[in-house]
Structures are given as structure tokens and as C-alpha cells.
Amino acid sequence: MCLAVPMEIKSISNNVAQVEVGGVANEVRLELIDEEPKVGDFVIVHAGFALRRLDREEGLETIKLFEEGLNLELT
């Protein structure tokens, strides 16, 4: 089973975003999403690629659901 994780965009350069959630940072490619993301947006990340852009409110709500469902602390 694979799990795609919502991560917050901290910076963007040349179609690569620096993202972070729960103290874990990573780089992800942005070519697969149609909507142009901006710093502060969230993206659903899987295998080094952003699959979908989420606005900030939707991203925070999704993380809250992850925390509740998996008994984690990501914020």
C-alpha cells in the first residue's frame, strides 16, 4: 500500500519545491500538477512528485485527519 502525504511548500525554484511536514523536509517535482502552486500551499506528495495542490485550509484539515486517523503528530 502507498500513502501520499500532504506537505507544505516552503520555497519553489525551477519547478522543484522544498516541502515540509512534521519537521520532515523534502524536495518534490511539480510537473504533474495542473494548478501552479505557491509558497504556503500544500501539495499531496508521493515518490518525489506533487500530485495535487491544496490550498492552505484544505492542507491543514487533511493533516488533522492524518493525525487523528493514524494517531500521529505532524504539526
C-alpha angles and dihedrals in degrees: 000000000000126000124205112207129208110235132180119242110236098174141352130212128165095345092310121110129202104221135183141188129167092356093305115120128194144160119245134185117239102200096102099061124081099206115071107240125215135202109287094031120112126232131198104240129202129163094347096310132102106233100182139006120235125190115240095262093050091046093052091047091050091051090049089054091049090051093049097042097044097031091238135138110225102155 
